[in-house]
Amino acid sequence: MRDHKGKRFMRVKLIPMLAAFVACRAVCADTPPKAGAPSLPEVKASTSPLQAPPGRSRELPPATRTDERSNAGVAPAPSSVEPPITLDALEKLALSNNPTIRAAEALVQQQVGLLIQATRYPNPTAGWVQSTPSRSGESATQGAFISQDFVTAGKIRLARHAESLEVQWRNWQLQAQVGRVINDVRIRYYEVLGAQQAALAAQELERLAEEDLKAVKQLLEAKQASRPDVLHAEIHLSSVSSALQDAKLRHQAAWRQLANLIGVAQLPPTVLTENLEEHIPQLDWQESLQRVFADSPVLRGQAAQVQAATYEVELMRRQAIPNISTQIVVQRDTVKNFNEVSTLVSVPVPLFNRNRGNIVNAQATLQQQEQEYRRIQLALSDQLATSFQQYQSARNQVDHLREVLPRTVENYDLTSRAFKEGQAGFSFMRVLDAQQTYFQTKLSYLDALTSLHKIAIEIEGLELTGGLNPTEAGTALQATARPESGVRNVLLQQAQQQNAGIIRNLPGALQSTISEP
């Protein structure tokens, strides 16, 4: 921004300023705002990232169930927690309480303040003049003057156009930050839901371990089991109880992270009622890529920066055209009793300084902004390629485990029944192996579903993550690799300690399930 004599100055445009106010007021409301900034000519109209992503109704086909234990549904809420809360309610809480959104709104307001103050026309200068002669009889005058600078070549109009695009850029930054918060709320929601399902699975494992211990003790009394079988059952129950506590701690930590992102750290835990097998869209690479290019607020904000730099180049060229300075002086000669009016008009002569340096600087800035636009396009495409590969891998894993899970249920039921009936070749170790295979497969299935939801949210959410990062950073708040859950660690350790021959007797699909971490 330049003043009317070659110095930097601010620029104003009223329509984008009103758009900024509308965007800020919409974000503060309960419902998500729509795009507040006008669309740029070279960018397609976009869907606001605050809206629910399209395609959420395209779901995976229902899993084949041979037993209610293969269902990934949610158990009734315990009486010790709050009533269920919906994802929509959590999103509204985040829009009202996440500090990064308030900070982004403040940045928009800062730009609005610059719009109000930046391009005011130069103030006139007024004053009083008086001349006092050193000899009597000479002229003695008193009067007033006023001077004004007139800006030429439409420089204020160009400055307003450029500054209005700066406001648009801030509005796109605000929309991007809202999108990051919404996407992260959804991602952490499914992290909590996955942890909740893992805890329920661990509770079921503990119940079955207790039933197995009771059955083994009864068989021992009937001389159909041995003391080592009882010891194995007791050790297994102890390990599973410890793993259940780990699963509860994982759920507790996931909820705290969700509450921190929302901005209400003391939000009481509630049971989430959604099913992990629902609302998984069928995504297409080309459609996802085109949508990112058309709707990404980061890319559209950079397009506004390119346009602003274009106006800046033209403005620097016109700065070489001088402004006109005028002055009018009205005086009264009190000795000779007459009035005098003097007029002064001055124009700087652009002989030595034609603003060439600022023109070169503005042209280089325009080139840099154009290349930055291209860089963001490539970066988004690169990030989307990684996310899409992860999405396809997670979906393949979900499909595979959904097919295997009912078989593990049937294998455990048949093995447990055969052991209790005393059939030859069915020892208690084989029952434990079948039980571990079932629960390891179920936990893997829950983790795969959770990952699939999270990756789909990133893709549909235009790769906007990082809801606790500053708006200027705009980088993803990447989750660190989570160690395997306590239940799975117990199962893996026990599987490694058992006779490898038992595993070789299982179907190939189950062998691969046990051997994979």
C-alpha positions, -999 to 999 in steps of 0.1 A, spaced: 0 0 0 13 34 -10 5 70 -1 -3 94 -29 33 106 -32 50 72 -35 49 60 1 30 29 12 -7 34 21 -38 14 27 -68 7 5 -105 5 10 -135 -13 -6 -168 -13 11 -185 -44 -4 -157 -69 7 -158 -51 41 -195 -59 45 -188 -94 33 -162 -98 60 -187 -87 87 -213 -111 74 -187 -140 74 -177 -132 110 -213 -129 122 -222 -162 105 -193 -181 121 -203 -168 156 -239 -181 150 -250 -217 157 -252 -226 121 -221 -228 99 -217 -198 76 -217 -199 38 -189 -184 18 -188 -147 26 -163 -135 1 -172 -129 -35 -160 -155 -60 -129 -147 -80 -133 -147 -118 -108 -174 -125 -119 -197 -97 -151 -218 -98 -178 -212 -72 -172 -234 -42 -191 -252 -15 -182 -238 19 -161 -262 40 -186 -257 68 -212 -277 50 -215 -314 55 -193 -332 29 -213 -346 0 -215 -384 -4 -218 -393 33 -249 -413 26 -230 -438 4 -222 -465 28 -205 -498 30 -227 -529 25 -238 -543 58 -215 -570 73 -225 -606 73 -231 -616 109 -232 -651 123 -232 -638 159 -240 -606 177 -203 -603 187 -193 -594 152 -215 -563 153 -196 -530 156 -226 -513 172 -226 -495 205 -238 -508 238 -263 -489 259 -248 -459 278 -236 -467 313 -254 -447 340 -221 -430 351 -217 -409 319 -237 -381 304 -265 -387 279 -254 -393 243 -242 -363 222 -243 -360 184 -215 -351 161 -235 -320 149 -237 -308 185 -200 -312 190 -193 -293 158 -215 -264 170 -196 -264 203 -163 -262 185 -174 -233 163 -184 -214 194 -154 -222 216 -123 -231 195 -98 -202 200 -83 -205 165 -116 -195 150 -119 -165 173 -83 -155 163 -91 -159 126 -122 -137 130 -99 -111 148 -76 -111 118 -105 -104 95 -115 -75 118 -80 -62 117 -82 -61 79 -116 -44 81 -101 -18 103 -74 -12 77 -101 -9 51 -119 18 71 -87 38 78 -64 29 49 -76 49 19 -91 80 33 -86 109 10 -57 132 22 -69 158 47 -67 195 38 -43 217 57 -56 250 71 -37 278 89 -33 315 98 -8 338 83 3 373 95 30 397 83 43 425 107 64 452 91 95 466 109 87 502 98 56 521 103 35 527 72 45 495 56 19 468 47 7 447 76 -14 417 66 -34 390 83 -53 361 67 -59 324 64 -49 297 40 -60 262 30 -41 236 10 -52 202 -5 -35 174 -24 -55 159 -53 -47 123 -62 -46 117 -99 -47 87 -123 -73 67 -104 -47 56 -78 -72 55 -50 -96 33 -70 -68 9 -78 -57 8 -42 -93 0 -31 -95 -29 -55 -62 -43 -43 -71 -39 -6 -105 -55 -11 -87 -86 -23 -67 -86 9 -100 -88 28 -111 -116 6 -78 -135 14 -85 -131 52 -120 -144 47 -107 -174 28 -82 -180 57 -111 -178 81 -131 -204 61 -100 -226 59 -96 -225 97 -133 -233 102 -128 -263 79 -98 -275 98 -117 -273 131 -147 -291 117 -127 -318 101 -106 -324 132 -137 -326 153 -150 -353 130 -117 -371 130 -114 -371 168 -150 -381 171 -143 -413 152 -111 -418 173 -133 -417 204 -159 -439 188 -132 -464 178 -117 -464 213 -152 -469 227 -158 -499 205 -124 -513 215 -133 -510 252 -166 -528 246 -147 -556 228 -123 -558 258 -153 -561 281 -166 -589 261 -132 -606 261 -131 -603 299 -166 -618 302 -157 -648 280 -124 -652 299 -144 -654 332 -168 -680 316 -138 -700 304 -122 -700 338 -155 -712 354 -159 -739 328 -123 -752 332 -127 -754 370 -159 -774 365 -141 -797 341 -112 -801 366 -137 -813 392 -150 -838 367 -115 -850 360 -118 -838 324 -92 -809 327 -58 -805 343 -44 -780 368 -23 -763 341 -55 -755 322 -68 -737 352 -36 -718 356 -37 -708 319 -73 -696 323 -64 -675 354 -34 -660 337 -55 -652 306 -82 -635 327 -56 -614 345 -40 -603 313 -74 -594 297 -85 -574 328 -53 -554 325 -59 -549 288 -94 -537 296 -80 -509 318 -56 -499 290 -86 -497 266 -105 -475 290 -75 -452 294 -72 -450 256 -109 -440 254 -104 -414 282 -74 -398 264 -93 -397 230 -122 -379 247 -99 -354 263 -83 -346 230 -117 -341 214 -127 -318 243 -95 -298 239 -101 -293 202 -136 -282 208 -123 -257 233 -142 -271 263 -116 -290 282 -139 -301 310 -166 -315 286 -179 -346 304 -175 -379 286 -206 -393 268 -215 -424 249 -214 -419 211 -243 -437 195 -231 -438 159 -221 -471 142 -186 -473 127 -200 -492 97 -222 -463 86 -216 -431 66 -185 -443 47 -185 -427 12 -174 -443 -20 -147 -418 -32 -133 -413 -67 -99 -399 -74 -107 -376 -102 -138 -362 -85 -119 -356 -53 -90 -339 -71 -113 -316 -91 -133 -307 -59 -101 -298 -40 -90 -276 -69 -124 -259 -72 -133 -255 -35 -101 -253 -15 -102 -221 5 -64 -221 7 -62 -221 -31 -89 -196 -35 -73 -173 -10 -40 -175 -30 -60 -166 -61 -71 -134 -43 -34 -127 -35 -25 -130 -72 -52 -106 -82 -41 -82 -55 -5 -83 -67 -18 -76 -103 -35 -44 -90 -4 -35 -71 18 -36 -103 -6 -12 -121 -7 10 -90 30 13 -89 31 23 -125 6 51 -119 25 63 -88 49 79 -113 21 102 -124 24 132 -99 -4 144 -77 -15 180 -77 -10 202 -47 -31 234 -44 -31 262 -19 -53 293 -14 -43 322 8 -67 351 17 -51 381 34 -62 416 46 -38 445 45 -48 465 76 -26 495 67 -37 501 31 -71 486 36 -73 460 7 -78 423 4 -55 398 -14 -61 363 -26 -32 341 -36 -34 307 -54 -6 282 -56 -6 250 -78 24 227 -77 32 194 -95 63 173 -88 84 168 -119 92 131 -123 127 138 -136 149 117 -113 124 94 -96 98 75 -118 91 49 -92 110 23 -112 122 4 -82 87 -1 -67 74 -12 -101 101 -39 -104 94 -50 -68 56 -53 -75 63 -73 -107 85 -97 -88 59 -100 -61 33 -109 -88 55 -136 -102 61 -150 -67 24 -151 -59 16 -168 -93 42 -195 -86 29 -199 -50 -6 -206 -65 9 -233 -86 29 -247 -57 -3 -249 -36 -20 -268 -64 8 -293 -66 10 -296 -28 -27 -303 -25 -25 -329 -53 4 -345 -36 -13 -346 -2 -45 -360 -18 -25 -387 -36 -12 -399 -2 -46 -397 14 -63 -416 -14 -38 -444 -13 -44 -447 25 -82 -446 18 -80 -475 -7 -57 -495 16 -80 -490 46 -111 -499 25 -94 -531 13 -85 -540 48 -121 -534 60 -135 -556 32 -111 -584 40 -117 -583 78 -154 -581 74 -153 -613 54 -130 -630 80 -147 -619 112 -177 -642 110 -154 -671 105 -135 -663 136 -167 -662 156 -178 -696 142 -143 -710 148 -144 -699 185 -179 -712 191 -171 -746 176 -138 -750 194 -152 -739 228 -182 -763 224 -159 -792 214 -137 -786 244 -166 -785 269 -179 -817 253 -146 -834 258 -139 -842 221 -104 -855 214 -78 -830 201 -96 -799 215 -75 -787 244 -80 -755 264 -50 -740 247 -69 -743 214 -99 -726 229 -77 -697 240 -61 -695 205 -96 -694 188 -107 -667 213 -76 -646 207 -80 -650 169 -115 -637 171 -108 -607 192 -76 -597 174 -96 -598 141 -124 -577 157 -100 -551 170 -82 -550 137 -116 -545 120 -125 -516 144 -91 -500 138 -95 -503 101 -130 -488 102 -117 -459 123 -89 -452 99 -112 -454 69 -135 -428 85 -106 -405 93 -90 -406 59 -124 -401 42 -130 -370 63 -96 -356 52 -104 -362 16 -139 -348 17 -127 -320 39 -104 -307 12 -73 -319 32 -79 -293 59 -66 -304 93 -49 -287 122 -78 -273 142 -55 -261 170 -28 -245 148 -26 -208 143 -45 -196 111 -12 -184 95 4 -218 100 -24 -237 82 -5 -270 85 -20 -303 95 -19 -313 131 -7 -348 123 -15 -375 148 16 -395 159 17 -432 154 -4 -448 181 10 -480 198 -11 -510 196 -39 -512 221 -33 -532 253 -58 -559 243 -40 -566 211 -6 -566 228 -18 -593 252 -32 -614 223 -1 -611 203 21 -621 232 0 -651 241 -2 -662 205 36 -661 202 39 -683 233 16 -710 221 23 -740 200 28 -730 164 12 -763 153 -22 -751 166 -20 -721 143 -11 -743 113 -43 -763 118 -64 -732 112 -76 -720 78 -52 -699 58 -72 -667 63 -71 -670 100 -34 -678 100 -27 -646 82 -49 -627 107 -29 -640 136 5 -635 120 -1 -599 109 6 -572 135 
